[in-house]
Structures are given as C-alpha cells and as structure tokens.
Amino acid sequence: MKGRFTALLLAVLMATMSMTGTTMAEDSGRQMDDVDCSGYTFEDLFEYDNAVFMFQILDDWASSDLYANSWVNESRASVVRENLDGLFEGFPGGNNSWISTDERDAVREIGAKCIADMYTRIGIREGIPHRGGVDWNDVEFVEEGIGLEEVDLIPEAHPEERSCAGRYAFASADCQEVPTSATNNLEISMFVKDGETHNSRFNKLPNSGQSDFTVAMNATNVTSATMMFTFPYIDGMRMANWTIQDETTSSDGTVNVVENLNAGYIEEIFLPDGSVRISMTIGYDKADWPMIRNVFFDMTTSPPETNDNPEWTSNEPEDGTIIPMLITGNNEVVAISGDTMTDWATDNDAWGLDCQFAEQGWSSRMNADGELLVTPGSSQSSDATCHLVDPYGAMSNASHTWKFGEPASFSVPDRIVRQISENWYTDSVNIESEPSLLVQNLALTISASQGGNTGPATTVNLGSTQSNDSISLSGMSPGSFMIHITATSPGMLDWEIELDFEIEKENTPPVVMVNMDQIEGTYATWSSDGYSFSLSGTALDPDGGTVDLTATMCGETTNSFTQNGDSWIVSLSIAKCVAQGLTTQYDVVISATDSVGASSMESVSIPDPYASDNSGSDTVVDDSEEESGLPSLGMIATIVAMLGAALLLRKD
C-alpha cells in the first residue's frame, strides 16, 4: 500500500479540475509530477455523495469516452479540503487548516498524470457470457485525453476568505485561501479534453460488437452512482442478461460469491438510431467493506424469441402533410425533432422512421437523439412514404406519405456590403423572406436571438411575393446574433429555425451626464467642512449593458460610485488637490465604460466657493474696503467702461 503522500494526492486530484500550472512545487524542491497512482480507483481515496458516469465505446471498438461528474456535500467537502491542504505539509502555508488557490493550482498540473495510472473498473470480454475469474480486456485511461474541472473547491465570497499574498513564501499575487473546515458543496468532473478524441481505450474487440460479449464493472465502494454505457450502432444488438454479484472471503480463505440483485438495477434503452444504451444504478454500503461487488451484463446480436411490431398512435400527421425543413445544398439537416415525434408511435423497445423518397437523391436516417435527419436531392421537395421500424427490424403494417421541402428561404440583403465596410447593425436589421410556393401562405414571426434570448418579434404574412422586413435589435448585446423564425400554415407541421447569417450588432458607447442645479448653476454639492464635494448624474448603455464609472481629479482616480439604475452619485475629496497647490478650481473627468470596453467622458470644472479674496492679506484688504463704504476696484472699472461706451455711442 502506498504512503500517506500518495493517498492524499489522489484525494486532491479527484477534487481538482483544470490543467493550469504553478511552479510552487518546484520552487520548494519537492517533485510532485513523479507521483505513482497505480492501483487506486476514485472511490479508494475520494468519497462522494453521488456521481454520474457516462461510458461510450467509439466506432473503432478500441477507444472510448469516459465522462464523470460527482457531487461532494458539506462534511465530505470539508474532508476533501483537509486532504488537499495536508498534501502540502512542509510547504509554506501547507497543512495549516487553510486551503489556497495556489495549493489547488499546484495539484491541477499533474491531475491527468495521476488519473492515467488509476483503474477505470471496466472490463470487456468476447464470447459466451462471462463472470469473474477470467482475463478481462481492461479499459485504461489515456493521459493526454483527460480533461478535469471543478466548482467551488475554493468557494467564492466565503465569509472567512483572506489573501495569502505575502503571507507565505512563493505565494502568488492573487492568492486567496479559506479554512479547510468550509462545508461549501463541491462539484467535480472529468471529460475528454478539448482537441482530443478519447480519454480511455482497450484492446480492439475482433468482433467489433457483431457477436456476443460481456461487460464487467467493479462497483466496490461506489456509494451511489448512475452509469450509462453507450455502444455504436450494431444491427440487432441488445442486452441478453445482467447480474450483480457480491464476493466475500472467509477466515479460512474460502471465496463466497452470491447474487444480489437488490444492490442496483440495470435497464436497456434503445435509441432511435438503433443503437443501445445500458443504464446502471448502483450503490455500496461502507459497512460492507471489504466485500467486493461486481456487475455484469451480456450483449448479443441474436434476435429475441418474440418481438412486436411498432404501431402508430393516431397522433402522427395525416397523409399529405407538409414537413418543413431547410435546404442548404445537399447537406443533412434535421427535418423532424425528437420532441415532435415523441407520441407518434409505440413499441415495446424503441422505434424510428424508415422513409422512402420519391425524388432521386433524397434519403433520411434517425439519430440517437430521436431526430429524423434528411439529405435532400436536387429537387426543391419530395414526397416520402414512411413506416415505423424497431431495433430488430420489425416494421409497422401501416405507412404515411408526407411531402418534405422548404416553405421559404431567408437572407440579409446588405450583409456583404456591411461586412466589407465593418459597419454592422445598430438598431435593426432587414430580413428578406422568399416564398417557395410549397404552401400558399406562411404566418411568420421573426426576431433576433442571442444566447437563448430573443428580441421583439416582427410578424409577417408571407404570400406569393417576396417580403423585406425590419427586425428590432432591442435587447441584443453588442456582438454576434442569430435570426429566430417560426412559421405556421394549414396542412404543415409548425416550423422553427434559427439562422446564422454571421452578422453582428455594433456597440454604442455609453452616455454619461453630470447633473446641474438649474437655479444655482452649479454641479457640486459641498460638504459642511468644505473639504469634499459630491457630483451626481446619469450613465446608461444604449445596448442595455452595465456601465462602470470612474472619476479623475488632480491625478487621483476613484470608482467609489453609488449607482441606482441609471443614476449615480460620487463624493470627491480635495485633499490631493490642496497638497498640489490647486485650491481655486477642480477639474473633474467622469468616465463611463460599457461591458465591451467602449468609453465616454464628461468633464466639469468645479470652482472652490471658499477660494475668494477673503483669505490672507487680500482678505483683510477686502474686508476693510467694504467697512469704509468705498466701492471695490472691480466695480469702479465696470462703471468707467460703461461710461466710455456711452460717450462713444453719443459721438457716433
């Protein structure tokens, strides 16, 4: 059995996710990238509350995709944090009951390397049904294909969160840490890394699934999990049998194996494309340790003894119904969604549509999501006769004939011109609708769409002639957006599409204004001590985004604004201005920046009401002049100027 260091490391690796790195381990002289995690499974050193595993064998029958997502709650989450911190015993800040972002990032660097040494717990064997005690074709991890992610290992905004920058040697400038006692829930996942095709593999099955094989999984210590096994499409593949076996060893070395079907449940799920998925729900009571629990299920391509034909339910479309679809050359497109077809038919196993088209070049197939994918030919539309078919080839007696085609096409007339000039759209975009005359009338609703949100819809009644309509971009953020269209017509299935014309909404800079007191003619409200003043105003983003505000005065910048909707208020101290000898006027620049970095500025000059001639020696002189009743020099100069002007006018 490996030592505490490796044990703790594995627990940590199960709680860390991305592949960012740090030099913390190298700086400290300890090499963490040489760790050996062989002989371990996830559950040996990491206890989760619940997990979902998705294991998909790829078409080559030699590589696979293993996805895992697990949840760790409350006290178990605290244990994970304690294990992570304990890993760094001997490092500055390590094993001190505080878990830091630096500690997390240091382990992330070698997460995939450790997991690649671990057992997947999955084995495959061809031939007649097999159980334990045979040489299994074991599935292994592939290091370069492993992607990792985590949520809230270092919980944000934890009430006891503190900076560790400068607290420990080698701490990064943005290092943050929380107590290991934090019970915030964790979420941990493993997946195929971006740019890779698989993260696990096994020796290729010579029969490529065409004949019998058995899948085995060791479920010891799997406290609560759901496992999905998905296989490539093989005509007629199905599950023939399954079992769960518990294995114990008595004191004299005798191995006892008993069947325990109460430990979990396995069911077969036929996907609409004819492929099969096996869903396993399994659990393990820690009190049963060291009992071994194994799950087996047998796959075969032998047909079942009995098989019913699929049947229509009367919810399907009538003969002659128009099935609307996009036509983009000879590209395969979704013609009917799985949700639309869900109640059209019934079968004991599963069912799909088998459609034969009248026009040359047209074809269709079902996919695993239950969608009917159609590849169009050279004609604009085609009739098709469709039967129901189940995974074993049983076909419905009745069929339906429908017409597949595109009711209308859509374009953006000025897209190319605007794209070349980089002058994208601001308030609206024109969409041109061209009817194909597949139906007589189309009731259209057209709107801009972005990230699942749609803007105001424009309603169009499209007949036999082209229509050009303005679509509002209200509510759309700057950047790319799509066009969402729904269409209805008598005798046609409802049509809903989203089109990407590679168009963008231009950003409009924010608008910022400073309020002025119309009576006093002033911008500022001074504090009673005269050492600060406040400004107020409005700032808004015409695109509907958020606005960040800053104020700069005498070389000092602040973002301490109080914002309420579009209104804002800020208080500014004149201390730095006074220190620079600027005491008569204060120039303030208010900057507003939107979410994409566009800025606007508003400048105001604030005179100091206390910086008149009533200070110093001038103040004394001014005071004495006012006490003797003599007019000030400024008033005399004004009177002389006025008299001079009057004399000149009289002279003229």
Secondary structure, 3 states (H helix, E strand, C coil): CCCHHHHHHHHHHCCCCCCCCCCHHHHCCCCCCCCCCCCCCHHHHCCCCEEEEEEEECCCCCEEEEEEEEEECHHHHHHHHHHHHHHCCCCCCCCCCEEEHHHHHHHHCCHHHHHHCCCCCEEEEECCCCCCCCCCEECEECHHHEEEEEECCCCCCCCCCEECCCCCCCCCCCCEEEECCCCCCEEEEEEECCCCCCCEECCCCCCCCCCCEEEEEECCCCCEEEEEEECCCCCCCEEEEEEEEEEEECCCCCEEEEECHHHEEEEEEECCCCCEEEEEEEECCHHHCCCEEEEEEEEECCCCCCCCCCEECCCCCCCCCEEECCCCCCCCEEEECHHHHCCCEECCCCCEEEEEECCCCCEEEECCCCCEEEECCCCCEEEEEEEEECCCCCECCCCEEEEEECCEEEECCCHHHHHHHCCCECCEEEEEEEECCCCCCEEEEEEEEECCEECCCEEEEECCCCEEEEEECCCCCCEEEEEEEEEECCCECCEEEEEEEEEEECCCCCEEEECCECCCCECCEECCCCCEEEEEEEEECCCCCCEEEEEEECCEEECCCEEECCEEEEEEECHHHHHCCCCCEEEEEEEEEECCCCEEEEEEEEECCCCCCCCHHHHHHHHHHHHHCCCCHHHHHHHHHHHHHHHHHHHC
